[in-house]
């Protein structure tokens, strides 16, 4: 029995030594270009990124700097150069310590701040491993980044939309996204990076819904990217959906037009966003439709056309889509029902088949992200044009 007690005591001592080593490593991380936790009480509404060092510093947000200017996007997360990275045997212990610390953080603002800070730390670790071509270790850090994003989303649900800490977390996620885009540009085949980038995009959209603010990218003449906050009602004003019907005899020509600004440059995502706007309920169509009558009946069949164009300038995407078709009815109720039926038959594959993507050159003047939002790495792709397959099931549009 005494021998068992000695073994148990020795085990406890070894565990204590291991925990101490892990804590020392975590402290070592704090001075090596990573972001770790600030002192207790340094709330999320007081953190922002320092472009020079990559560390979090305290800054008090005000209504003025929230609405008029929210910093510059830069690749400011330094690669991790501490001793306990994702390829180290003690990495799991380091993460366990972080989780224990989080469990004992009861102030919700402080907890959100730590979650954002640790998400940034995971990017720093992944960046270092990618530079060493250690894909497995990098993906481990990127997987934990995704877990942190989920934690951030859960924490954000408990805040009011006008909380400055919540908005600052939103801004930091956008900055993470910018760095991830650059890493993805250098490592285009890394699926872990793509997942992390997509996670940041989805979280940004969730923040936008919560805060009713959208962070738009402003490109300066020297190709620097700055953030500007736009209230959600202003964003909605930029979306346009038109439904026009021209009645001639017993035939009605219909034109449906959709315009909006997307935060994505992915063709599948853009196609789904177009589809979501086109598939309108009957009441929505009835409220939007403009019906005109022509005295003279036109001969010939109307060619059915589905078109979709996306123009990406720098870091954003302006989308325009249209669907033209004819209906064998001149009755208003029949027209509305016919339009609803036609729109409901459109699929994302139909849109993908005709979608044209174009990346245009940034001119010398500052451009608002009315036309520029999406992957930050597209800034360098000046003059590149990407076009999808033009022909589709519903006709051609050249």
N, C-alpha and C positions, 0 to 999 in steps of 0.2 A: 504493500500500500504506500509505504514511504517512497519507494522507487517511482511509482506512478505519479506521485505528487511532484517529485523532482523533475520528471519528464514534462509534466504539465507546466511547471514554472519555467523551465527552459524554453518551451514552446512560446509562452507568453512574452518572454524576453526577446526571442527572435522576431516575433511579430511586431513588438514595439520598435525594435531596431529598423525593421523593414518600413514601418509607417513613418518613422523619423526620416529615413532616407528619401522616401517618397515626398514628404513635405519639403525637404531641402531642395529636391529637384524642382518642385513646383515653385519655390521661391526663386530658384535659379532662372526659371522661365521668365520671370517678371522683368528681368533686365536685358532680355535678348531679342527685342523686337516684337514680342508677343503681347497680347492683351490678356491680363489676368485680372482678378477681382480688385476693385478699389476698396478702400477701408469701409467698414460698416457705416451705413447711413449715406453713402454716396449714391444717391438714387438715380433711377434711369432717366429722369427728366433733367439730369445734370451731366449726362455723358455725351460726348461727341468725338469724332475721330480727329486725331492730330496727323496731318498729312506728312509732317516731317519725320516723326518717330514711329508712327503706327500705334501709339499708346493712347488710352483714353484720358482726356483731361476734363476738368469741370468747366462748364459754361452754362449760364442761365439763359434759356430761351425766352424770347419776348414775342409779343404779337407782331412787332415790327420785323424781326428777322425771320419769323416763321412765314410771313406773307410775301416779303420782298426779296429775300435771297437766302438760300440754304446751303451755301458752300459749293465747293468744286469737287467734281468726281476725279479721283486720281488712283493710280495703282499704288496705294500707300500701305499695304500690309506686307511687312517684311517677312522673309522666310524664317521659320523657327530655327534657332541654332542652340537650343538648350540640350540638356543631356537625356531627357526622357521624352522622345518623340514616339510616334505610332509604331515604329519598328523596334522599340526597346521593350525588354521583357517586363519592365516595371510600368509600362504605359497604362495597363489596366488598373493598377493600383492608383496611379495618378487620377484617372477618371473617377475611380471609386471615391477618392477624397473629395473631388469636386461635387459628386452627387451627395455625399454626406453633408458637405457645407451647404449645398442648396436646400437640403431637407431641413436644416436648422436656420434657414433664412425666412423669417416670418413677415417681413415688410415686403409687400407685393411690388412696390416700385423698385426696391433694391434687388429683388429676385429677377425682375425683368431686365434690369441693367446687367446683372451677372450672366443671364442667358444670352443676351446680345454679345457681351464681351467674350464669352466662351465659344460662341459660334464663330466669331472672328478669329479666335485662337486656333480653331480647327482648320480654317482656311490657311493660316500661317503654317501650320504643321504640314498640310497637304502640299503647299507650295514648295516647302523644303524637300519633301520626299520626291516630288515630281522632278525637281532639278537634279536629283540623284538617280532618276529613272527607276525609283522604287515604287512601282505602280500599286502593289499590294498594300503597302503601308499607307500610301496616299489615299487609297480607297477606304481604308479603315477610318482615317480622319474625316473623309467626306461623308461617310455613312453616319458618323457621329454628328456632323454638321446638320444632316437631315433630321436627326433626333432632336437637336437643339431648336431647329425651326419649329418642330411640332410643339416643343415646350413653350416657345415664345408665343405660338398661336393660342395655346391653352391659357397662358397668363394674360394675354391681351384681351381675352374675352371678359375679364373682370374689370376692365377699365372703361371709363366713359370716353366717348369719341373725341372730346375736346381736351383730354389730358395731354399735357406737353411732353411727358415722358413717353407716352404711347407714340406720339408723332415723331419724337427723336429716335425711337426704336425703328420706326418706318424708314427714316432717313438713313440709318445705319445699314438696314437690310439692302437698300438701293446701292449703297457704297460697296457692300459685299458682292452684290450682283455684278457690279462693274469690274471688280477684280477677278471674279470667277469667269467672266466673259473673256478676259485677256488670257487666263490660264487655258480656257477651252480653245482659244485660237491657236495656242502653242501646242495643245494636246488634243486635236480634234477627235481622236478615236477613243478617248477615255469616257466610258459610260458613267462612271462615278461622278465626274465633273459635270456631265450633262444633267444628271439627276439633281445634283446640288444646285445648278443654275436654275433648273425648272422649279425646284423647291423655293428658291428665293423669289422667282417671278410670282408664284402662287401666293406666297406670303405678302408680297407687295400689294397684290390685288385685294387680299383680305384686309390689310391695313387701310387701303383706300376706301373700302366700304365702311370701315369702322370710324375713321377720322373724317370722312367726307372731304378729304384733300388728296390731290394727286401731285406727285413730284415730277415735274416736266424737266426735260433736259434742254438746256440752252447752249448752242454751239457758238463760240466766239470766233472771230476772224482768224485767230491763231490756232484754231482747232482744240481749244480747251473746252471742257464740258462743265457747265455750272447747273445747279439745281434751282428751280423756281417752283414755288407752291401755287397750285391753282385749286380753287374751291370746286367741289364736285358739280355744283350746278352750272359752273362755267364750262366744265368738260362736257356735260350733257348737251349744252347748246351747240356743240361742234358736231354732234351726230345728226344725220339727216336721213330720213326715210320718206320717199315719195311714191305714191301710187297714182298713176294717171291712166285714164281710160278715154279713148276717142271712139265714139259711136258713129258708124257709117252704115246706114240701112239696117240690116239685121246682124251686122258683124261689129265686134268691138275689139279694137287694138289696145293692148294693155302694156304699159311700161312701168316696171317696178325698179326703183333706184335706191341704193343703200350707200351711204358714205359715213366713215368713222375713222378714228385714229386708234390704232392698236398698239399694245405694249409688246407684241410678239413679232418675230420674223420667221417663225416656223410655218410652213405651208399648211400643214394639217390643222394647226391651231387657227390660222387665219380663215381657212375654209369653214371650220366649225363656227367661228364668230360671225361669218357672213350668213351661214345657215340659220343661226339663232335669231338674227335680225329679220331674215326673210320669212321665216315660218311664223306668220302672224295669225292671231285668232280673227274670226269673222268681224267681231266688234271693232278691233283695231283697224282692220282694212276699211270698214265703213266710216270710221272717223278720219282716215287719211285720204281717201280716194277723192280725186277731182275728175268729174265726168264732163266731157265736151262732146258736142254733136256737130257733125259735118252734113251740110245739105246734100252734097253730091256723094253718091255711093262710089267707092273705089273698087276697081276690079283687081283680081289676082289675090293669091294667098299670101298671108304674112309669114315670113320666115321666122321660125322660133329661134331666139338667140339667148344664150346665157353667157355672160362675160364677167370676169373678175380680174381686177388689177390691183397690185400692191406696190407702192413706191416707198422705198426705204432710203432716207437721207440721214447719214451719220448714225444716230441711235434711235430711230423711230420708224413707224410704218403708217402711211396713209392709205386707206383701203377704199376702193370704189367698186361696186358690183351692180349689175343690171340684168334684168330678165324681161325680154319682150316676147309676147305671144298674142294670139287672137282667140276670141271666144265667139261661138255661134249664138249670140244672144244680144239683145239691146235693152233688156229689162234690167233695172238697177239691182234688184234682188238677185237676179240670175248672174249679173256681172260680179257682184261681191262673192257669191257662192263659188263661181267659177274660178276667181282669183285665188280664193282660199284653197280650193282643190289643187290648182296648179302648183302653188307654192309648197303645199304639203308633200308633193311628189318629188321635190328636189332633194337630192342627197349630197352629202359632203364629197362623195366621189365625183359627182357631176361638176361640182365647183372646182375640185382639184384638177380635173381634166382641162379646164379652161383658164385656170389661174396663171397670170403673168406676174412675175416678181422682178422688179427693177431696182437696182441700187444706183442712185445718181450722185453726181459730184457735189460736194459742199462748196457753195460760192463764198466769196470773201466777206460777206456780211453775216451778222449774227442771225441765226434762224431759230424761231420758236419751235418747240416740239409739238406744235399742232401737226407738224409734218415729220418730226424727228423723235422717235421713241422706240426702244428695243434693245438689241444687243450692242453694248458699248464698243465691241471690237470692230463693228462695221465702219467706224470712223476712218480707218485706214484703207477701206475698200473703195476708194474713189474711182468713179468712172466704170466700175464693174457692172455688168448687166446680167441678170439671171432671169431667164424666161422659161416658164413651164410649157407643157404640151398645150398647144392652142386648140386642138380639136377635142370635142366632147360629144356626149350623147345628144346634146340639145343644140347642135349647130356649130358654126364656126364664127369667130370674131377676130379679125386681123387688125 
